[in-house]
Amino acid sequence: MAQNSDEGTIGDRAYRRIRGDILQGRLAPGEKLKLDRLKEDYGVSVSTLREVLSRLSSEKLVVAEGQRGFEVAPVSVEELKDIASLRLLLEVHAIAQSFQSGDMEWEARVVAAHHKLAAMEEKKKSEGSPDNETWKRYDWEFHQALISACGSRELMETHGAVFDKYLRYQMLALTDRGEIAAREHRQLMELALKRDAAKAGEVLKAHITGGVEHALAVGRIV
């Protein structure tokens, strides 16, 4: 039992690392995932890698090619738009529930998450190129804080999985809308404190739509 537990821990760690490298773009869309190289890079057995890659295949982050092995899932304009639409649908619903049920502790989480994100956005504005991974993690944490009082773990987990796929496209584009996005984040924080879910839904729609348009304008996603 102890050995199985250790193997599970090793497998989970490898899963998180490989998944993170896909989402961050370090493993590029369409890249062949050769088991011998992955074994060296991640320090796990081939059998563990097969399990991890099969798990990622079920999330549609990896494509299984039968006898030919695995590769990182490709990206497309159509998929980005589809993911963005699904994210908007889930997040607008979750915001409405969260704004209605949120208490003082929830407000504190929203304000704290926005404080970190705003500081990173200001740093990016002044320095030009901060830690992109930290920046996007703070972005994820802020949007998760907004919906954290929705009362549904399943909704939050589903939203998180969709948000991760949306994040992958943002990291591939490696660009943002600067002050426009920062202003929208600030508006969402203020609307959360006012419990104005209807207006927040409008801001979120502009936020996501604008993000998609900006990512496509860069020309790195075809």
C-alpha positions as CSV (number, residue, x, y, z in Angstrom):
1,M,0.0,0.0,0.0
2,A,2.8,2.4,0.9
3,Q,4.4,1.8,-2.5
4,N,1.2,2.5,-4.3
5,S,0.7,5.7,-2.3
6,D,4.2,6.9,-3.2
7,E,3.7,6.1,-6.8
8,G,0.4,8.0,-6.7
9,T,2.2,11.0,-5.3
10,I,4.9,10.8,-7.9
11,G,2.2,10.4,-10.6
12,D,0.2,13.4,-9.3
13,R,3.4,15.5,-9.2
14,A,4.3,14.6,-12.7
15,Y,0.7,15.3,-13.8
16,R,0.8,18.8,-12.3
17,R,4.2,19.6,-13.9
18,I,3.3,18.4,-17.4
19,R,-0.1,20.0,-17.2
20,G,1.4,23.3,-16.1
21,D,4.0,23.1,-18.9
22,I,1.2,22.7,-21.4
23,L,-0.9,25.5,-20.0
24,Q,2.1,27.8,-19.8
25,G,3.1,27.0,-23.4
26,R,6.5,25.4,-22.5
27,L,5.2,22.3,-24.3
28,A,4.0,23.7,-27.6
29,P,0.7,22.8,-29.4
30,G,1.3,19.8,-31.6
31,E,4.6,18.9,-30.0
32,K,5.3,15.2,-29.9
33,L,5.6,13.9,-26.4
34,K,8.3,11.3,-26.6
35,L,8.4,9.1,-23.6
36,D,12.1,8.7,-23.4
37,R,12.7,12.4,-23.3
38,L,9.8,13.0,-20.9
39,K,11.2,10.3,-18.6
40,E,14.5,12.3,-18.4
41,D,12.8,15.7,-18.1
42,Y,10.3,14.7,-15.4
43,G,12.1,11.9,-13.7
44,V,9.3,9.4,-13.7
45,S,8.8,5.9,-15.2
46,V,7.3,5.3,-18.7
47,S,4.3,3.5,-17.1
48,T,3.6,6.6,-14.9
49,L,4.0,8.8,-18.0
50,R,1.5,6.8,-19.9
51,E,-1.0,7.1,-17.1
52,V,-0.4,10.9,-16.8
53,L,-0.7,11.4,-20.6
54,S,-3.9,9.4,-20.7
55,R,-5.3,11.5,-17.9
56,L,-4.4,14.7,-19.8
57,S,-5.9,13.2,-22.9
58,S,-9.2,12.9,-21.1
59,E,-9.0,16.7,-20.4
60,K,-8.2,17.3,-24.1
61,L,-4.9,18.8,-23.4
62,V,-3.1,15.9,-25.0
63,V,-4.0,13.9,-28.1
64,A,-3.4,10.1,-28.1
65,E,-2.3,8.9,-31.5
66,G,-2.8,5.2,-31.1
67,Q,0.5,3.4,-31.7
68,R,2.2,6.6,-32.6
69,G,2.1,7.9,-29.0
70,F,1.0,11.3,-27.7
71,E,1.3,14.9,-28.7
72,V,0.2,18.2,-27.1
73,A,-3.3,19.2,-28.2
74,P,-3.3,21.7,-31.1
75,V,-5.0,25.1,-30.8
76,S,-7.4,26.9,-33.1
77,V,-9.4,30.1,-33.4
78,E,-12.6,28.1,-33.3
79,E,-11.6,26.4,-30.0
80,L,-10.6,29.6,-28.4
81,K,-14.0,31.2,-29.2
82,D,-15.8,28.1,-27.9
83,I,-13.8,28.0,-24.7
84,A,-14.4,31.8,-24.2
85,S,-18.1,31.3,-24.7
86,L,-18.2,28.5,-22.2
87,R,-16.2,30.4,-19.6
88,L,-18.5,33.4,-19.9
89,L,-21.6,31.2,-19.5
90,L,-20.2,29.6,-16.4
91,E,-18.7,32.7,-14.8
92,V,-21.7,34.9,-15.2
93,H,-23.9,32.2,-13.6
94,A,-21.4,31.7,-10.8
95,I,-21.0,35.5,-10.2
96,A,-24.8,35.9,-9.8
97,Q,-24.8,33.1,-7.1
98,S,-21.7,34.4,-5.4
99,F,-22.7,38.0,-5.3
100,Q,-26.0,36.9,-3.7
101,S,-24.5,34.7,-1.0
102,G,-21.1,36.3,-0.4
103,D,-20.3,37.5,3.2
104,M,-17.6,39.7,4.7
105,E,-15.0,36.9,4.4
106,W,-15.8,36.6,0.7
107,E,-15.5,40.3,0.2
108,A,-12.1,40.2,1.9
109,R,-11.0,37.4,-0.5
110,V,-12.1,39.4,-3.5
111,V,-10.3,42.6,-2.3
112,A,-7.1,40.7,-1.4
113,A,-7.0,38.9,-4.7
114,H,-7.6,42.1,-6.6
115,H,-4.9,43.9,-4.6
116,K,-2.3,41.3,-5.8
117,L,-3.5,41.4,-9.4
118,A,-3.5,45.2,-9.6
119,A,0.0,45.4,-8.1
120,M,1.2,42.9,-10.8
121,E,-0.6,44.8,-13.5
122,E,1.0,48.0,-12.4
123,K,4.4,46.3,-12.4
124,K,3.9,45.0,-15.9
125,K,2.9,48.5,-17.0
126,S,6.0,50.2,-15.5
127,E,8.6,47.4,-16.1
128,G,7.2,45.9,-19.3
129,S,7.9,42.3,-18.7
130,P,7.2,40.9,-15.2
131,D,6.8,37.2,-14.3
132,N,4.0,36.2,-16.7
133,E,3.2,33.0,-14.8
134,T,2.7,34.9,-11.6
135,W,0.7,37.5,-13.4
136,K,-1.7,35.0,-14.8
137,R,-1.9,33.1,-11.5
138,Y,-3.1,36.2,-9.8
139,D,-5.6,36.7,-12.6
140,W,-6.9,33.2,-12.1
141,E,-7.0,33.7,-8.3
142,F,-9.0,36.9,-8.7
143,H,-11.7,35.4,-10.9
144,Q,-11.9,32.4,-8.6
145,A,-12.3,34.7,-5.6
146,L,-15.2,36.4,-7.4
147,I,-17.2,33.1,-7.7
148,S,-15.9,31.5,-4.5
149,A,-19.2,32.1,-2.7
150,C,-21.4,30.5,-5.4
151,G,-22.0,27.5,-3.2
152,S,-21.2,24.8,-5.8
153,R,-17.8,23.0,-5.7
154,E,-18.7,21.3,-9.0
155,L,-19.4,24.7,-10.7
156,M,-16.1,26.1,-9.4
157,E,-14.1,23.0,-10.6
158,T,-15.8,23.1,-14.0
159,H,-15.1,26.8,-14.3
160,G,-11.5,26.3,-13.2
161,A,-10.9,23.7,-15.9
162,V,-12.3,25.9,-18.6
163,F,-10.4,28.9,-17.3
164,D,-7.2,26.9,-17.5
165,K,-7.8,26.2,-21.2
166,Y,-8.5,29.8,-21.8
167,L,-5.3,30.7,-19.9
168,R,-3.4,28.5,-22.2
169,Y,-4.3,30.6,-25.2
170,Q,-3.4,33.8,-23.3
171,M,0.0,32.4,-22.5
172,L,0.5,31.4,-26.1
173,A,-0.3,34.9,-27.2
174,L,1.9,36.4,-24.5
175,T,0.1,39.7,-24.5
176,D,-2.5,41.6,-22.6
177,R,-4.7,44.7,-23.0
178,G,-2.9,46.7,-20.4
179,E,-4.9,49.4,-18.7
180,I,-8.2,48.3,-20.3
181,A,-8.0,44.9,-18.6
182,A,-6.8,46.4,-15.4
183,R,-9.8,48.8,-15.4
184,E,-12.2,45.9,-16.0
185,H,-10.7,44.0,-13.1
186,R,-11.1,47.0,-10.9
187,Q,-14.7,47.4,-12.0
188,L,-15.5,43.8,-11.2
189,M,-14.1,44.2,-7.7
190,E,-16.1,47.3,-7.1
191,L,-19.3,45.7,-8.5
192,A,-18.7,42.7,-6.3
193,L,-18.8,44.9,-3.2
194,K,-22.0,46.5,-4.5
195,R,-23.5,43.1,-5.3
196,D,-24.3,44.3,-8.8
197,A,-24.3,41.0,-10.7
198,A,-26.1,42.3,-13.8
199,K,-23.5,45.0,-14.4
200,A,-20.7,42.7,-13.5
201,G,-21.9,40.3,-16.2
202,E,-21.7,43.1,-18.8
203,V,-18.2,44.0,-17.7
204,L,-17.1,40.3,-17.8
205,K,-18.5,39.9,-21.3
206,A,-16.5,42.9,-22.5
207,H,-13.5,41.5,-20.6
208,I,-13.6,38.1,-22.2
209,T,-14.6,39.2,-25.6
210,G,-11.9,41.9,-25.6
211,G,-9.3,39.3,-24.5
212,V,-10.2,37.0,-27.3
213,E,-10.0,39.7,-29.9
214,H,-6.7,40.9,-28.6
215,A,-5.2,37.4,-28.6
216,L,-6.3,36.8,-32.2
217,A,-4.9,40.2,-33.3
218,V,-1.4,39.1,-32.2
219,G,-1.5,36.5,-34.9
220,R,0.1,33.6,-33.0
221,I,-3.1,31.5,-32.9
222,V,-4.4,30.2,-36.2
